């Protein structure tokens, strides 16, 4: 993979960000930082975001695009197909 290190670095940064956010959230929950109303609102927001992500995935995971170029020097693709 030509840019594999960029992908790995981006993934590592994302994991670190998520881990940091999760640890802060867990600490706040354990210390009693959320009221029952706040906790319920947080859970509802998480569930709504998950449903939205699932709906978006349904749309985008079925779209395929294939672009074929004659060579790296040609800017215009010889074939460009998009289908579901």
N, C-alpha and C positions, 0 to 999 in steps of 0.2 A: 504494500500500500504506500503510495507516494507521500501522503500527508498523515500517516498513521500516528506519528508522535503528537501532532496537533490534536487529533481526535482523542488520544489517550490523556493528554494534558487537560483538554476541555472536560472530559469525563471525570478526571480526578478532582478538578476544581468544583464541578457540580456536586460530586459526592461529598466533598468537604463542606460545601455550603449547606447541603441538606442535613448532614450529620450535625453541624453546628446549630442549625435551626431546630432540629429535633431535640437535641440535648437541652437547649434553652426552654423549649416548650415543656419537656418532661420535668425539668426543675421547677418551672412555674406551677405545673399541675400538682407535683408532690408537695410543694410548699403551701398549697392552698391558695395560690395566686388568682385563681378563677372562681368567680361565684357560680352557682349552679346555672344561672341564666346565661352567663358568658360562655360557660362550657357547652351548654346546649346549642347556643348560636354558632360556636366554633365547629361542633360536630355537624350541624346542618350545612354550614358553609363548605366543609370538606366534602360532604356527600354530594352537594350540588356541583362542586367543581369536578368530582369524579364522574358524575353523570354527563357533564358537559364534555369532558375529555373522551369518554366512551362514545358519545355521539359524533365527535369530531373524528375519532379513529375510524368509525364506521364509514365515514365519507372518504377519508384519505387513504386508508389501507387498501382499498380496491382500485385505486387509480394507478395505472402503470404508464410509464412514458419511456419510449426507446428512441434514442437519437444516434444515428450512425453517420460518421464523417468519413470521407474518402481518405483523409490523412490529417495529421495535426495542423498542417499549414492551412487547410481549407476552413474558413470561418463558417460557411454555409453548410448545413448538414445535407447529406445525400438522401437521408430518410429520417423523418421525424413523426413518430406515431404516439398517440395518447389514447388509451382505452380503459374501460372499467372491466 
